[in-house]
């Protein structure tokens, strides 16, 4: 056959192909390979001189054949041409410069498809896998008392559904006594047991597929992905301070309304130090009266430990704050990540260190906080008296692990460093078809996903 199918016709091709794959998978997984399935029944019966080895070999060969028929490579033989056809459909102006008609690779077309789905008046969606993303929980015997946080939505607030549904394990492997630096401990991630082949993949974990190490974050230099431990901010711990220049903290620009330069100074009261920090200091903002006071500290991208940000990554921003010698009164403490911000009433700042954080949601993504010019700011506006201490400010990429994003750091009011064998775990649930068939096969074959809904999707499930 030839011609130019409509978008609806390409969607029907996609649905029909997945239906073929899914009908076979249900039989192979549920009837043959499952516990108490046909393989298991026959294997339990094997005894004698010839059958234990001979039939076992036959079962292994037969299972291998079934596995091949549902493998990612086989799924791609069905879906690759359909995705290429979709690439032609979404080239809305015929010139290849709108959503992907000119893209050559399957991965490029899948990215363009996602963008096209979102750009419709009502987003084009597939059925969600309905994953319940597990919140990380600390081990009961942990010595360190920080936090592991997770981001499970993308820049459009759709679930990051290209992930295995499993119990995810995090374990401290190197501490300050065994090869890592204190405040930059090295942690191992390991998924749950994986299937031995392409059968039963929907009910098993990622195994060693995404095994990697991450480091606990701190306010030192660094901040990139793939094992970095620091922050993209320059002088995020406010340890480089001078009284002889207008800008008191290196890397930071300060501005005032009503207040004078005496409203910004350093303090020896700190949250913690970072590896190699020469002198541990914090930043102290002070006001002495009135209600129109505003003190702003700003760091532009030009002054950071990075010349550019990644447009395909979410970012993490936090600082630790507490009252100075005199409790803060009046107005709000505001932290800004580009165009996004979080606010803490000055009256809610306490005498103990507390974390101020940009909420882990769609606003953590570059597309939603980007601005011209880009900067990170802290501000106390409307203060009437007292002071606020700021320390340990971390701005970094989040760590990508099995399709979702993670951040490990200290945030307890009285931080205790991690030690080897401290652990976290996060247990997911849901995510098993028949819910989200189209989504599942995109994940299995390409590690991708499309905008999804738990309601009625635009593209009907097979």
ROGU-369528 format. One record per residue (C-alpha): x, y, z; residue in three letters. Coordinates in steps of 0.001 Angstrom, whole numbers, plus 500000, padded with zeros to 6 digits. Last residue first. Layout:
// ROGU-369528
XYZALA;...
END
This chain:
// ROGU-369528
494114498834521949UNK;494138502146523865UNK;492555505176522218UNK;494691508167521289UNK;493029511222522816UNK;493190509610526249UNK;490147509281528548UNK;491210509844532146UNK;494473508762533761UNK;496248510951531237UNK;499492510839529309UNK;501927513049527434UNK;504293510664525634UNK;507047508379526921UNK;510562507290525975UNK;513061504578526974UNK;512979503408523356UNK;511615499856523156UNK;510342499232526688UNK;509276502819527319UNK;507440503222524032UNK;505892499781524637UNK;504601500819528061UNK;503128504103526839UNK;501053502444524135UNK;499816499854526664UNK;498993502348529422UNK;496935500229531832UNK;496651496608530646UNK;499503496927531703UNK;501546497332534855UNK;502604500787536027UNK;501163500490539506UNK;503565500661542429UNK;506861502322543210UNK;509103501695546213UNK;511817504164547169UNK;514801503177549288UNK;517470505034551229UNK;520571503671552907UNK;523465504418555263UNK;525928501577554636UNK;529048503777554725UNK;528548506922556799UNK;526599510069556030UNK;527427513344557757UNK;525323514623560691UNK;523467517887560099UNK;521788519764562964UNK;518772521485561373UNK;518562518556558939UNK;518951519460555275UNK;521987517495554087UNK;521911516506550432UNK;520772513928547857UNK;518846515027544756UNK;516973512793542305UNK;515432512817538824UNK;513248510255537028UNK;513883508094533943UNK;515972505323535439UNK;518316507661537326UNK;518901511262536261UNK;520646513319538960UNK;519287516848539406UNK;521370519665538020UNK;522709522011540646UNK;522088525098542765UNK;523014524663546435UNK;523102527483549007UNK;524861526337552171UNK;524196529491554219UNK;521777532351554882UNK;521434534144558243UNK;518463536451558762UNK;518522539606560891UNK;516390541686563223UNK;513984544469562340UNK;511185545794560149UNK;511684543713557001UNK;509493544520554011UNK;511667542563551574UNK;514384540070552310UNK;515834538801549068UNK;517768535878547666UNK;518419535715543950UNK;519553533331541203UNK;520040534833537760UNK;518979534616534120UNK;518908537755532018UNK;516628537136530256UNK;514508534359531749UNK;514405530572532056UNK;512401529215534993UNK;509803527161533110UNK;511847525875530165UNK;514779525105532465UNK;512737522624534507UNK;512338523093538253UNK;508967524773537655UNK;507435521407536692UNK;507588520259540320UNK;510143519944543095UNK;509375523089545079UNK;512180525664545071UNK;513660525152548520UNK;514098527023551786UNK;515626524640554325UNK;515686525336558029UNK;518468526123560498UNK;517179526666564016UNK;516339530002565657UNK;513285530346563471UNK;512253531979560200UNK;508451531953560202UNK;508256535655561096UNK;510253536434557961UNK;507470534845555916UNK;508987532266553577UNK;508591532688549827UNK;509523530523546842UNK;510376531800543386UNK;510316531079539662UNK;511404533482536882UNK;515104532735537308UNK;515392530632540440UNK;514311533058543119UNK;514471532895546921UNK;512228535211548930UNK;512333536060552654UNK;509195537957553506UNK;508079541017555399UNK;508406541807559069UNK;510606540539561878UNK;513821538539561963UNK;514920537400565404UNK;517876539271566910UNK;521176537347567078UNK;520447536013563578UNK;517408533950562704UNK;517853530903560500UNK;518251530023556817UNK;519492527120554665UNK;519436527521550886UNK;517893525534548035UNK;517893525179544290UNK;517560521992542203UNK;517549521966538420UNK;515559520018535826UNK;517330519039532618UNK;516726519292528875UNK;517591522996528452UNK;521025522500529984UNK;522515525589531606UNK;525392527713530347UNK;528750529169531353UNK;528887527218534577UNK;530516527851537962UNK;528448531014538274UNK;529410534664537787UNK;528211534969534173UNK;525006533133535105UNK;524057536036537338UNK;524177536015541126UNK;521826538297543060UNK;521572539371546698UNK;518621541646547463UNK;517911543696550585UNK;514554545450550849UNK;513408547793553578UNK;510033549462553106UNK;508624548659556536UNK;510776550717558883UNK;513460549594561272UNK;516968548254561732UNK;517384545656559018UNK;520063542947558849UNK;520985540330556220UNK;523712537928557360UNK;525623535720554907UNK;527382532659556323UNK;531043531903556997UNK;533288528845557057UNK;536847529785556145UNK;538995527834553680UNK;536291525447552388UNK;538097522327551178UNK;535067520061551303UNK;531993522122552290UNK;531254523708555659UNK;528097523468557738UNK;525095525593558797UNK;527222528571559797UNK;527458531093562638UNK;530695532926561862UNK;528662535723560284UNK;529176537898557241UNK;527661541276556391UNK;524840542871554443UNK;522693545624555969UNK;525779547818556491UNK;525660548491552762UNK;522714550832553279UNK;519017550093553662UNK;516299552313552178UNK;515972549909549197UNK;519077547897548767UNK;521169546040546185UNK;523809543338546373UNK;525632541592543559UNK;527107538205544426UNK;530154536475542953UNK;532456537460545810UNK;530462538528548850UNK;530740542139550005UNK;530107543865546680UNK;531124547461547435UNK;534694546464548200UNK;536821546679551340UNK;534680544704553759UNK;535451541360552155UNK;533803537962552050UNK;534564534574550476UNK;532756531999552667UNK;529281532834551389UNK;528438529101551089UNK;527252529532547515UNK;530529531266546689UNK;530064530664542973UNK;526823528873542325UNK;526789525765540150UNK;526889523703543320UNK;528942520717544403UNK;528968516932544405UNK;529352515928540767UNK;528864512246539987UNK;527306512295536568UNK;525387515602536584UNK;526875519069537034UNK;526988521066540239UNK;530694521710540564UNK;532122524056543195UNK;531291523803546885UNK;527825524309548337UNK;527166520604548964UNK;525508517683547250UNK;525732514035548311UNK;527274512117545485UNK;525794509785542883UNK;526887506368541704UNK;525485504210538948UNK;523417501110538260UNK;520954501940535473UNK;520748498508533848UNK;522028496768536975UNK;518622495383537904UNK;515867497398536191UNK;512999495663537959UNK;510525492858537355UNK;506764492731536686UNK;506678494333533244UNK;509794492476532135UNK;508080489086532589UNK;509646487821529351UNK;512336489886527638UNK;515224487972529247UNK;516556487117532711UNK;514075489558534272UNK;515630492232536464UNK;516031492175540236UNK;515441495550541848UNK;517409498634540842UNK;520757499692542225UNK;522010503170543095UNK;525374503579544817UNK;526273506550546963UNK;529454508594547293UNK;529836510998550210UNK;530430514657549359UNK;529758516299552763UNK;532900514564554138UNK;535200513682551265UNK;535243510207549766UNK;537796507390550088UNK;536926505284553118UNK;536921507452556240UNK;535146510476554752UNK;532445508181553309UNK;532283505773550386UNK;529541503203549618UNK;526395504926550872UNK;523454502872549636UNK;520467503727547427UNK;517912501055546442UNK;514927501408544122UNK;511964499113544731UNK;510341498532541378UNK;508232500020538618UNK;510768500697535895UNK;510802504174534383UNK;509791505917531172UNK;506656507338532826UNK;507994510739533817UNK;504515511989534730UNK;503268515019532841UNK;503625518389534574UNK;504578520165531320UNK;508232520565532330UNK;508395516905533352UNK;507101515160536457UNK;508725512631538831UNK;511196514750540807UNK;512736512924543787UNK;514307513919547068UNK;516933512198549228UNK;517344513866552607UNK;519930514391555334UNK;520387512641558666UNK;523587510634558427UNK;523882507737560891UNK;521243505590559224UNK;519868502660561231UNK;516199503169560333UNK;516996503482556643UNK;515749506662555040UNK;512608506730552898UNK;512419507962549306UNK;508901508752548085UNK;507595506073545741UNK;506113507144542424UNK;502633505712541931UNK;502644504803538252UNK;499370505132536394UNK;500763503780533094UNK;498913506723531595UNK;496702506385528531UNK;497936508381525554UNK;497556512115525148UNK;497234514837522512UNK;497134518134524365UNK;494023520212523813UNK;494959523184521642UNK;497814521071520294UNK;501376522021521231UNK;501774519234523801UNK;501317516451521234UNK;503666518226518818UNK;506399518520521453UNK;506073514810522275UNK;506103513923518587UNK;509227516047518056UNK;511048514171520808UNK;509925510880519267UNK;511112512094515851UNK;514580512846517210UNK;514768509407518833UNK;513714507716515598UNK;516509509429513708UNK;516345511644510619UNK;514473514806511574UNK;513212516872508663UNK;509525516224509215UNK;510071517079512850UNK;507842519613514476UNK;508019522746512337UNK;511072522883510100UNK;510601519952507743UNK;509187522070504967UNK;505807520405504633UNK;504149523022506836UNK;502661520600509349UNK;505583518193509577UNK;503534516344512185UNK;502221513817509682UNK;505639513006508216UNK;507079512256511642UNK;504044510071512358UNK;505096507929509394UNK;508583507648510904UNK;506970506566514171UNK;504972503911512311UNK;508125502681510549UNK;509971502329513881UNK;507026500737515737UNK;506849497191514430UNK;510578496530513998UNK;511078498442517268UNK;508991495925519199UNK;511181493150517818UNK;514359494871519040UNK;512791495588522430UNK;512129491838522792UNK;508635490325522558UNK;509274487775519783UNK;512841487218520983UNK;511579486181524401UNK;509274483575522892UNK;512194482075520986UNK;514398482068524081UNK;511608480385526032UNK;511473477622523401UNK;515228477139523582UNK;515178476994527378UNK;512175474639527375UNK;513954472328524899UNK;517089472336527026UNK;515036471398530077UNK;513388468679528019UNK;516730467068527204UNK;518435467510530565UNK;515745466252532942UNK;514023464172530222UNK;516606461557529334UNK;517332459437532399UNK;514272460037534538UNK;512699463024536200UNK;511095466229534970UNK;507632466889536387UNK;508451470208538105UNK;509917471526534835UNK;506650470770533027UNK;504517472761535449UNK;506978475661535582UNK;507104476041531812UNK;503299475920531569UNK;502755478563534244UNK;502901477982538029UNK;504956481195538292UNK;504600482951534973UNK;506512481945531831UNK;503881480154529704UNK;500371481395530413UNK;500842484885531840UNK;504108486010530313UNK;503930484411526868UNK;500129484715526559UNK;499942488323527770UNK;502977489190525652UNK;501331487784522499UNK;498182489862522962UNK;500370492867523790UNK;502501492695520665UNK;499527492364518345UNK;497658495162520149UNK;500756497361519978UNK;500700497069516198UNK;496976497836516038UNK;497332500947518216UNK;500209502337516165UNK;498403501679512881UNK;495279503384514270UNK;497384506391515302UNK;498773506517511768UNK;495194506539510443UNK;494177509331512829UNK;497189511382511711UNK;496135510966508113UNK;497829508458505840UNK;499803509651502822UNK;499769507083500037UNK;501090503607499490UNK;500000500000500000UNK;
END
